[in-house]
Amino acid sequence: MTEPKNLLSQAPANSEARTDVEKIPEDLSVEMRRIAHDLSNALEIIIQTSYLLSTTEMKEPASDWLRLLDDGVQKAMSLNLEMRTYIKEHTSS
């Protein structure tokens, strides 16, 4: 089974090296950056809570749930970074 392609990961690694990269309009990029920033702040709360929970001793099934939470946190952080990188590479400023 093949994994679905992630549109954000298809962005060129160095947008300055390519002149055919379409830029995000300025007004849209400002709003996207604001949302990405707010998402980062929300994720930080989840990350810190996940970390603090990991410092406690938990019984099953709570420890399994914590592992699931940690996996989700790692995926969300990775996707947020990917989104922020894409926005940065596709804006003028």
C-alpha positions as CSV (number, residue, x, y, z in Angstrom):
1,M,0.0,0.0,0.0
2,T,1.4,3.4,-0.9
3,E,1.4,6.3,1.4
4,P,-0.7,9.4,0.3
5,K,1.4,12.2,-1.0
6,N,1.7,15.2,1.3
7,L,1.3,18.4,-0.8
8,L,3.4,20.4,1.7
9,S,6.3,18.0,1.4
10,Q,6.3,18.5,-2.4
11,A,7.5,22.0,-2.0
12,P,11.1,22.6,-3.2
13,A,13.7,22.5,-0.5
14,N,15.1,25.9,-1.6
15,S,12.5,28.1,-3.2
16,E,15.1,30.8,-4.0
17,A,16.8,28.4,-6.4
18,R,13.6,28.1,-8.4
19,T,12.0,31.0,-10.1
20,D,8.8,29.2,-11.0
21,V,7.6,28.7,-7.4
22,E,4.3,30.4,-7.0
23,K,4.2,32.9,-4.1
24,I,1.3,33.1,-1.6
25,P,-0.4,36.5,-1.8
26,E,0.8,38.8,1.0
27,D,-2.6,39.2,2.7
28,L,-3.2,35.4,2.7
29,S,0.3,34.7,4.0
30,V,-0.1,37.1,6.9
31,E,-3.3,35.3,8.0
32,M,-1.6,31.9,7.5
33,R,1.3,32.9,9.6
34,R,-1.0,34.2,12.3
35,I,-2.9,30.9,12.4
36,A,0.4,28.9,12.3
37,H,1.6,30.9,15.2
38,D,-1.6,30.3,17.2
39,L,-1.4,26.6,16.4
40,S,2.2,26.5,17.7
41,N,1.0,28.1,21.0
42,A,-1.8,25.6,21.3
43,L,0.6,22.7,20.6
44,E,3.0,24.0,23.2
45,I,0.4,23.5,25.9
46,I,-0.3,20.0,24.7
47,I,3.5,19.2,24.5
48,Q,4.1,20.5,28.0
49,T,1.1,18.6,29.4
50,S,2.3,15.4,27.7
51,Y,5.7,15.8,29.1
52,L,4.5,16.5,32.6
53,L,2.2,13.4,32.4
54,S,5.2,11.3,31.3
55,T,7.0,12.2,34.5
56,T,4.2,10.5,36.6
57,E,3.8,6.8,37.2
58,M,0.7,5.5,35.4
59,K,-1.0,2.2,35.4
60,E,-2.4,0.5,32.3
61,P,-4.3,1.6,30.2
62,A,-3.4,5.2,31.1
63,S,0.2,4.6,30.1
64,D,-0.9,3.3,26.7
65,W,-3.0,6.4,26.2
66,L,0.0,8.6,27.1
67,R,2.0,6.8,24.4
68,L,-0.8,7.5,21.9
69,L,-0.9,11.2,23.0
70,D,2.9,11.5,22.6
71,D,2.7,10.0,19.1
72,G,0.0,12.5,18.2
73,V,2.0,15.3,19.6
74,Q,5.1,14.3,17.6
75,K,3.1,14.1,14.4
76,A,1.4,17.5,15.1
77,M,4.7,19.2,15.7
78,S,6.2,17.8,12.5
79,L,3.2,18.9,10.5
80,N,3.2,22.3,12.0
81,L,6.9,22.7,11.2
82,E,6.2,21.5,7.7
83,M,3.4,24.0,7.3
84,R,5.5,26.9,8.6
85,T,8.4,26.0,6.4
86,Y,6.1,25.9,3.3
87,I,4.6,29.3,4.2
88,K,8.1,30.8,4.7
89,E,9.3,29.4,1.4
90,H,6.3,30.6,-0.6
91,T,6.1,34.2,0.7
92,S,8.1,37.3,-0.3
93,S,8.8,38.5,3.2
